[in-house]
Amino acid sequence: MSLKYGNVVEELYKLVWPTPLKLFTAGPVACFPEVLEVMKFQMFSHRSKEYRELHKDTVERLAKFAEVREGTVLLFPSSGTGVMEASVRNFITPNGSVLVTVIGEFGSRYREVVESNGRKPIVLEKGAGEPVLPEDLDEALTKHPEVEAVTITYNETSTGVLNPLKELAQVAKKHGKLVFVDAVSAMGAADIKFDEWGLDVVFTSSQKAFGVPPGLAIGIFSKEALKKAESIPNRGWYFDVLKYVHYQEKEWSTPSTPPIPQIIGINAMLRVVDLMGGKHAWLNMYLERAEMVRSGVKNLGLELFARKGYESPTITAVKAPQGIDGYEIYSRMKARGYELAAGYGKFKKTSFRIGHMGYMPKEYIEEMLQNLKEVLNELRR
Ligand SMILES: Cc1ncc(COP(=O)(O)O)c(C=O)c1O
């Protein structure tokens, strides 16, 4: 296709990509070339037969990936936080309470979302770098039998900690609670067995471990949660989960216009996963990458934030060496063409993070680690 107004493309490219960068970000992350290629397709109606086929195929592939048999996978035109809010508005009674587990910034966001939607958060908080352990949750639920649900950040992006989701869900179920999982930076890299683990709400965003541009959120809902939603008043319109179920059942579509390019993009990635040998081969790729980054930074004499045994497969948070500003490390790496993620919130100066999601050939990791070594040598001088 020839471009009549090609300079628009050039101008914008210069605006957003003034210099080339290899991304080690927390998200949006670099997309696989296949994703960028299919997202160029011309648009078509979301009420067409073709869209219905795309939607159904994408939902079925996602269900297979997250091992969903009884639950329902839905697609939302939003980022992941939209479904975080939907979990509160659809499944918690007005004025009801929720046990919110907090191990970093995104657990704190869930607490704010609960509160700003008129529900009561009861917070179980652990220190930075620590996971929530099953015994912590058991104790909190014994103290607070009134809560209707527990929220768990599967992977806390601000500290690079992976919570033991399967074990935590088991405890929550023993107490008869709904389990809401923020899997924004986990799904696609850390395993999820939706039915087997007894999860009720799981959500993720397209711009993380699947390596697709932002704009699509995926939500998975249990039968029990959907049944409960029927009795919850004022679920809103845009994020009324039952409305999404209705449209999906009626016509494999969504109540409002969906982000079609992102849906095509994620469908492409799920096909790539199959071609790479299936979910386990894909998850192993993530484990290998994470191990490569972790051992690389440890070899440079650096310490990780996460407690041993709970390190994230998608992002490594690293403590800046004594006397060196973590943000300076981030800035110097960017100047060399490697965009890491700065330390999050209050850890901006004392840490930096290395994301390992999306398109990332092994050579990029090797190069990045070599440059990190040089930057640290400069700063230690
Ligand atoms: C764990 C976690 N939860 C929630 C969010 C928010 O997701 P979104 O920006 O897609 O709304 C993020 C984004 O980085 C995240 O890492």
The ligand as a Tripos MOL2 file, in Angstrom:
@<TRIPOS>MOLECULE
LIG
   16    16     1     0     0
SMALL
NO_CHARGES

@<TRIPOS>ATOM
      1 C1          0.6420   -5.7170   39.1040 C.3       1 LIG1
      2 C2         -0.0080   -4.6190   38.3340 C.ar      1 LIG1
      3 N1         -1.3100   -4.3560   38.5620 N.ar      1 LIG1
      4 C3         -1.9690   -3.4030   37.8970 C.ar      1 LIG1
      5 C4         -1.3320   -2.6330   36.9570 C.ar      1 LIG1
      6 C5         -2.0950   -1.6110   36.1980 C.3       1 LIG1
      7 O1         -2.3410   -2.1190   34.9270 O.3       1 LIG1
      8 P1         -2.8940   -1.1920   33.7480 P.3       1 LIG1
      9 O2         -1.8990   -0.0910   33.5820 O.co2     1 LIG1
     10 O3         -2.9770   -2.1360   32.5890 O.co2     1 LIG1
     11 O4         -4.2160   -0.6860   34.1840 O.co2     1 LIG1
     12 C6          0.0210   -2.8410   36.6820 C.ar      1 LIG1
     13 C7          0.7260   -2.0210   35.7030 C.2       1 LIG1
     14 O5          1.9330   -1.9390   35.6700 O.2       1 LIG1
     15 C8          0.6870   -3.8670   37.3800 C.ar      1 LIG1
     16 O6          1.9730   -4.1180   37.1390 O.3       1 LIG1
@<TRIPOS>BOND
     1     1     2 1
     2     2     3 ar
     3     2    15 ar
     4     3     4 ar
     5     4     5 ar
     6     5     6 1
     7     5    12 ar
     8     6     7 1
     9     7     8 1
    10     8     9 2
    11     8    10 1
    12     8    11 1
    13    12    13 1
    14    12    15 ar
    15    13    14 2
    16    15    16 1
@<TRIPOS>SUBSTRUCTURE
     1 LIG1         1 GROUP 0 **** ****
